[in-house]
Amino acid sequence: MSLVLSGQGEKTSPVLRVARKYSAYLSYPLAICGLFWLLVLPLSSFSRRAYFSENAMMPGQVYTTFGTRSHMDAMDRVDAELKTKDRAHAVEAVFASIGLDTETQAFTYSKVPRIGKHTGTNVHGILRAPRSDSVEALVIAASWTTASNASNVNAVRLMAGLAQYASEQVYWARDIVFVVTDSGEQGIEEWLRAYQGLSTTSPLFVRSGIIQAALSLELPPAKRYTGLGLYFEGKGGQLANLDYVNMVQYVSRLERMPAYLHGMKDVPRRAHWWTKYTSATQLLLRQVRAQAFGSSTGIHAPFLRYRIDAITLAGLPQSDDPVSAVFAHGLFTDADVPAAPMLRPIGRTIEASFRSLNNLLEHFHQSFFFYMLPANQRYVSIGDYIPAAGLMIGSLLLQAMHLWWMQGPDELRSDSPHTRIARINAYYALLRTTLPSSVGIILRVHALGLVLLLIPQLIASSVLTDTTTTAYLFTMALASISMVLHTSDIYWTRGIEWRQLKSIVSVYLAVIVACLSVMNFSLAVALFVVAGLPLVFTRVCRVDTRIRRASGVLLLMAVSPVCMMTLGMHVLGCTSNPFRVFLADFYSFGSLVYPLVCLVYWPVNLLCMIMVLIQ
């Protein structure tokens, strides 16, 4: 109550008096300082050198032996089986010949409910640990195609060789599960649901214990790999434990097959500081994109949803590799691509990694789960980057307080003690008149966003044939609903105080960004940039003419969801519509991006336009 009445001359605390005096001047600098804080993160002096918190792993303390004749023979058996059998039964036969407990899983899934059915087959083999009772397990997974839709048969070959190697050892304390899918992330999601007992349509009967860690492989056709790309982000912003990432990078360098974060190689130590800064900035932008909108490389992301630490190792072919170039033109089939001779160091990297995971006494817990990695073997902890979110949230809250105090005519903000009772009565009369209208327009806009969120379940499957048509339908729905709101604002904005409306929306968005910042920092920053910044600077100057109102609306249209997705598709080189990707990830993996677009980003953008159009 003191916060409400502080603008009408009531006695308040010194903190509120200072906030009331300076809030009008602090909200804009705080928003800008929050963005500048992010620009400081790539500096080498701001990050710290990576280290191991889990000493029980003992990385690099073993002598690796992968690459013997028997391991190569197992890889060759994959080629022989592929010539006579389909892919699923060929892998199953190879796993069975090694002595693994094997099973195939045929499943049917829909990327969007009631719109198109897809089928797939998973194959997995379990190596039972000789020194345990199948209580815990480790997973190696691979898909038949990479993220770039190239053949991943080299990864399947390497997996067969690793299975042969693991079957010859007696020191395993955990079962090792080898999984091959033909449906990418969706196939792994279906396999995990069945493994965890959540799927009844395609259950698994050959299972092991609790999965402690997982590793995904992507090896495009090549004769030589210059290194590995390491990817660790999940669909909902989850990250693999930092100890896992550091351990894989450490053992990969010992095997002379270094794993680079997102495939970006190290900058020379003597390079100019600007070169280091730009490289770190590019790497952080890749991480922000992958964490906020869902990783698109590897099939490790579904594991992170089930609190299983997982990463993807993707081979980096040599730039002038002949096999990679020929395969890009479609001249090879899966069975014709030659096995890469550089699989031995990659196999030994995985061997050393699994030897370290085998030493774990408990689940990863000692190192960071919230971090940013500006360079290989360097990290920024949550305590160093979360103040940026605090500054952004503070900007919204300070502006909300200032606008709430400034609503109504100037007579309500008089300091005269003789008119205090009259001002309070007039203030409550203003709230009774304007608050229902402000809340009503907010509810209407969000109701339309809810309809947009539920459209896939309301439209008959005969109307929409595939997800591409669905994505463009939703995009057109966004544009048409926006146009309806813009043309009918004259009927909705009567009796609305724009300062009050902006204050309520600012508090609402600040709460959303605050909750997101501790779950998915990258998504929180992206939401503030596309929705928070336009809200902060809406009506920063007078809009008393039609030209200014039209200019304001056009600027807000430029940062609307439709325009930003179209721009992102062209600038980032996306092969599919982002709306289609967000929609599929929401229904398949529970991604938050699609609900945030429908229920937060798009409504806030429309409300900003209404604020501009209010007389």
N, C-alpha and C positions, 0 to 999 in steps of 0.2 A: 504494500500500500504506500509505503514511503517513496518507493520508486515511481509510482504513478503520480503521486501528489507533489513530488519534488519540483515539478515545473510550475506549480501553482502557489509557490511561496511557503510550503510546509517546511518545518524544521527537519533536516536530514543529516546524515553522517557526513564527515569531511570528504570521504571517498566519493560519495555521490555528487557532492558539490563540485569537486575537481573534475569528475567525469562529465558532469553537465557543462562545465565551462570549456573543456578542451576536446570533447568528443567530436565536434564538428571539424577539428583540424587534424585529428589523429587517425581517423579511419582510412583515409586515402594513403598516407605514408605507411601505415601498417601493411596494407595490401601489397604495396610496392616492395617494402622490406621483406615480406614473405617470399616474393618471387626472387629477390636478390639473394636471399639466403640459399635458395636452390642453386644459384649460379656459383656459390662458394664451394659447394660440395665437390666438384671435380678437382679442386686444388690439391696437390700432393701433400701439402702441409696440414690439410684438414682431415685426411684419412690416416689409418693406422695399418701397420704390417700385420698380416694374418698370422695366427698361431693356433696350436691345438689345445683344446680344453679337455678332450677325452684322451688321456694318456694310455688307456688300455688298448687302443687300436694298434699301437706300435707300427705305424706305416713305414714301409721300406726296410723292415728288419728280416725279410725272408729272401731266399734265393729262388727266383722264378724259373720254371722249367717248361713252360708251355712252348710248343712248336716242334715236338718230336714227330717221328714218322707216323705213329698211330693217330696222332691228332690230325695230321694232314689227310690221312686216309678217311677219317670220319667226315672231313669236309668234302672229300671227293665222293663219298657215298651219297651226299645230298644231290650232286650233279647226276649220278647214275639213277637215283630214284625219280628225279624230276622228269627223266626221259620216258618213263613208263607209267607214272602215276600222276594224279592231280596233286597240287601243292600240299594240301592238308594231309593226305594219306602218305605222301612221300616223307614229310617231316615225322609223322607218327612212326613210320617204319624205321627211320634212322634212330629215333629216340628209343624205340623198343630194342633194336639191335645193340644199343649201348647198355641196356639194362635198366632204363628208367621206367617208372610207372606212368603210363601215358593214357591220355583221354582226349577225345575231340568234342567240341561244343558247337553245335549248330544253333544259330540264334537269328531272330528277326527283330528289327528295330525301326523306329520312325524318328527322323530328325525333328519333325514337328508333328504333334498329335494329329492323327486322321489325315495326314497329307503325305502320301508316298510311303511305301514299305521297302526296306532294304534287308538283305540277308547276308550272313557272313559265317565264317567258321574259324574257331580258335582251336589250337592244338597246344597242349602243355605236357611236359614230362617232369617227374619229380625224382630227384636223386635223394634217397633216404640217407641221412647222416648216420655213420656207424657209431658215433659217440653221443647220441641223444635219442629222445623218444618222440621226435617230430612235434615238439612244442613250438619251435620257432623256425622261420624260413627266410631265405633270401631269394630274390626274383631277378632273372635276366629276361628282358622282353624285347621283341622286335616285330615290326610289321613288314609285309611284303613290299611296301612302297614307302619312300621317304616323304617328308613334308613337301618337297618340290615335285612329287609324283614320279620320281625316278625309281628304278629297281633297287631293292634293298636285299637282294639275294646274297650279297657278300656278308651281311650281318647274320643271315640265317646259317650260312656256311660256318662262320666263326662261332656261332652258338653251338653248332654240332661239335666242332673241335673242342670247345670249352666243356661241353658235356662229357666228351670222352676223357679229357684231362681230369675233370673232377671225379669221375668214376674210378680213377686209378689211385686216388688219395684216400687216406684213412684218418685224417686229422679234422674232418669237418664236424663242427658242433651244432650246425644248423642244416636243415634240408635246403636244397637248392632247386628252385622251380624255374624251368625254361618254358617260356610262353611265346608262341608265334601266332599272329593274327593277320587277317587279310582286310580288316576294316579300320585300321588306324586307332585313334583314340576311342572311337565308339566301340570297337571290338574289345579293347582293354577294359573299358567301363563295364561292358556286359560280362566279361570274365570276372572282374572284381566283385560285381554284384552277386554273381553265382558263388564265388569263393567265400564271400562273407555271409552267405545264406539269405540274401535279400531278393534273389530272383527265383521264381518258381516255374517260369516257362522254359528255362534252359538250365537246369541245375547241374552242378558238378558232383561227382561221386568219388573222384580221386583227388584228395586234398591233403594239405599239410597243416602246419601250425600257424601262429600269428606271424605275419610278414613284418620283418624289422626294417628292411631297406630294399629298394629296387633300382635297377639300372637298365635304361633303354639304349638300344644301339641303332644307329643310322649310318650305313656305309654305302654311299652311292658308287656306281661302277667306276673303277679307277685302277691303274696299275701302281700308283704311288700316292700315298697320303703324306702331306707335310705336317700334319698335326690333327688335333681333335677340337671340335667345338663343344663347349660345356654349357648346357641349358638347365635351369633349376627352378623356373617359375611355374606356378600352377594356374588353373583357370580362375580361381577366386582370390588370387593374390597370395596364396600360400607359397612359402619358400622352403626348400630343403634346409636341414640344419647346416650351419656354416662349417662345422667340423667335417661333415661329409664332403662338401665342396673343396675344402682345403686339402683333405686327405687325397682325393682323386687327383687334384692338381700336383700335389707333391710326388706321388708315385709315378704319375705320367712323365714327369721330368726326369725321374731316375731311369725310366725305360726309354728315354730319348724320343718320346712321342708326346710332346707337351699338349695339355688340354687348355685351350684358351677360352675365356669367357665370351660366349656368343661368337666364337670364331675369330675374335680380334686379337692379333698378335701383339706382343710387348713392344712398347716404344723404347728405342735405345736409351740407356741410362744418361748419356751425355746430350740427349736431344734438348732443344730449346724449350723453355717452360710453356710457351704457347702451343707447341706441338703436343706436349704432354696434356695440356689442358683440353685441347680440342679432341684428342683421342679419348680422354676420360669422359668428356661430355657426350660424345657419340655413344660410348658404351653405356652410360647411364640412361640415355634416351632409349636405347634398345631394351634395357631392363624395365624402364617405366612403361614402355609400350607392351612388353610381354606380360608384366605383372598386372597392369590395369585392364587389358583387354583379352588376356589369355594367351599362353604360349602357343606358338604355331609350329614349333620344331620338336620332333620326338613324340613319344607316347607316354611320357612320365607323368604328365599333369593329372590324369585320373587317380593315380596312387596318392597324391598329396591330399585329395579330398578325404581319404580314409586315414589321415594322419600317418601315412607311410612315407618316410623320406625317400625321395626318388630324384634322379637326374637323367639327362640324356647325353650320350657321347656321340657326336656326329663327325664322321671323317671329313677332312678338308682335302679334296683332290688337288694335285699339282695343277697350276694354271694351264700348262700346255699338255695335260694328260691326254693321250690319244683315245683311250677307251672311253673316258668321260665325254669327249667331243663326239665320237661316233654314236654312242648310245643316245645322245641328245637328239640325233636325227632319226631315232627309231630303227636302226639297222640291226640291233641285237635283241634277242629274246632273253628271258630270265636264265634259261639254261645255257645260253651261248656266252654270257659275260664271263671272262676269265677271272679266276680267283686272284686277288691282289696279293703280291708277295709281301706287302707291308702289313699283312694281318698279324704276323708274329709279334711285333712290338705292341700292337693294339691288344692282342690276346694276353700278353704278359702284363699290360697295364690293368686289365680287368682281373687277371689272376691276383695281382698284388692288392688290388682294391678289395676283392672278396676275402683274401686272407686277413686283411685288417678288419673287415666287417665281421668275420668269424671270431675275432678276438673280443668283440664287444661283450661286456658283462650285462648291459641293460640297454634300453632304448636310448637313442640320442636325446640328450636333455641338457648338457652342460653348456653348450655354445649357443650362439644367437639364432633365433628364428626370424628376427626382424633386422634387416641390414640392407645396405646398398654397396655394390662393388664397383668402384670407379676404375680399377685396374686389376690385373692379375696379381693375386697374393696381397691385395690391400682391401680394406673394408671401411665402411662408415656405419657406426652403430646407430640404433634407434634414438639414443639420447642426443645425437649430434644433428639428425635431420628432422626430428619431430617438432623443434621450435618453429620451423617454417610453417607447419600446419597451425600452430598456436597463433602466429601472427595473422594468418589469413582468417582464422575464426574470430580473433579479437577485432579485426577490421569490420566484420559483419555485425558483431555485437555492439561495438561502439556506435556504428551508424544507426543501428536499430534504436538504441537508447536516445540518440540525438533526435531522430525523426519522431519518436514517440513524444518527446518533450515539446517539439516544435509544431505538432499538429494543431489545427484549428486557427482561429484569427489571432492577431497580435494581442488583443485585449486580454487573452487568457494567460499571457506570460508577463503581466505587470507585477511589480514588486510592492505595490501599495498595500499596506496592511488593512486599509479601510474597506477594500473590495475583495477581501480573501474569500468570504462566504459566497459572494456572488460569482466569483471565478470558479470555485469548486462546483457550484450548482450548474453553471454553464458548461463546465468540463464534462460532468456526468451526462448532461443532456446531449452533448456532442457525441459521446461514446454510444449512448442509446440510439442515436440516429445513424451513425456511420459504421459502427462495428459489425452489426448484422450484415450490412452490404459488403463489407470487406471480406468477412468470413464466407459469405455466400459465393462471391466470385472465385475465391480460392477453392472452395469445394466443387464448384462447377467445372473449373479447369481440370482439377485432379480426377473428377468423375470421368471426363472425356479421356484422360490418360489411362484410367483403369479399363475403359472400354477397349482402347487400343491394345492394352496388355492381354485382354481376354479374347480378342478377335479370332485367333486360331482355333479356339474351342467353340466358337459360335457359328462359324461359316461351314457350310457343308463341304465334305471332301471332294464332291464332284465339281465345285467351282474352282478350286485351286489344285493344279496338277503337280506342281513341284515347288521346292523351296525358293527357287529363283523368282517365280511369279509371285510367291508370297511376299518376298522381300520388297519387290517393287510395288505391290499393293499397299503394304504398310507405309512405304515412303509416300505414295500418293495420298494415303489417308492422313498422314502428318500435314502435308501441304494443304489439303482441302479443309481439314478442321481448323488449321491456322487461319485460312482465309475467312471461314465463317466467323471465327472469333473477332477478327479484325473489322469485318464489315458490320457486326452487330454490337460493337462495343458501346455505341451511343445509347443502347437500351439497357446495358448492364452497368454502366459506370455512373449512373445518376445516384447521388448521395454517397459517393465513395471519396474518402480523403486519401490522396495518393501517398502522403507521408505515413499515414497509419498502415496502408496496404504494404508499402515497402518495408516498414518496420517489422510487421508480422512475417513476411516472406524472408527477410534477412535472418530473423531468429530461427525460423524453420530450416533454412539452408545451413546455418551455422551448426545446428544440432546434427544434421545429416553428415556434414564434412567432418565434424568431431568424431562421430561414431566410425566413419569410414577410415579415418587417419590411423586408428589403432588396429584395423583389420587389413586394410589394403591402402597403404600410403599413396601409391602411385595413382590409384583410381580417385582418391580424395583430392589430390592435386589437379588431376585432369578435370574433375567436376568443378572445382573452384575456378579454373581458368576459363572454362566454356560457359559456366552459369554464374559463378560468384562474382567474377570481375565485371561482366556486363551489368549485374545487379548493383554492384557498388557504384558504378559510374552512370547509372540511369538517372536522368534529370540532374546531372551534376551542374548544369547551367539552365537558364530559363528556356522553356519551350512554349513561348507565348504566340508563336506564329505557325501557320500551317507548314511552311517550308521546314522549320526546325522539327516539327513533329514528324513530318515525312522522312526527314533525314535520320532521326532517331530510330524510327521503325525500320528503315532500310538497313541501318547498322546492326540492329538486333536480328533482322533476318539473315544477315551475313554470318552470324554466329549461332544460327538455329541448328537443330539436329540434322535437318536435311542437307543444308549447305556444308556443315562440318563433315558429315559422312561422305558426301560427294568429293569434297576437297581431300579428305584422307585417303579415299580410294585411288585418286590420281597421284597425289604427292608420295604416298607410301608404296605405290605400285601393287596394290591389292588385286588379286585375280578375281575376287568375288565381292559382291556388295557387302559392306560392313554390317548392314542391318540383317542380312541373311546369316552372317556368322554369329552375331549377337543372339539372334533368335534361336539358332540351333544349339548354341552353348548354354542358353538358359534352360531349355527343355531337356538337354542331354546331361549337362554337368552342373546345373544350378548356378550358373554365372549370374552376377548381380548387374552386369552392364545393361542388359535389356530392360529390366524393371526400373533401373535408375533413369534411363532415357525416357521411358513412358511416364513415370510417376514423379520425377524430380526435374531433370534437365529440360524436357519439353514444356511442362507447366510453368516453371520459373521463367523461361524465355517468353512465353505468351503473357505472363503477368507483367513482365517488364514492358512489353509492348502496350499493354493496357495502361500502365502507369504513364507512359509517354502520351497516350491519347486522351487521358483525363483532362478536362478543361481546368 
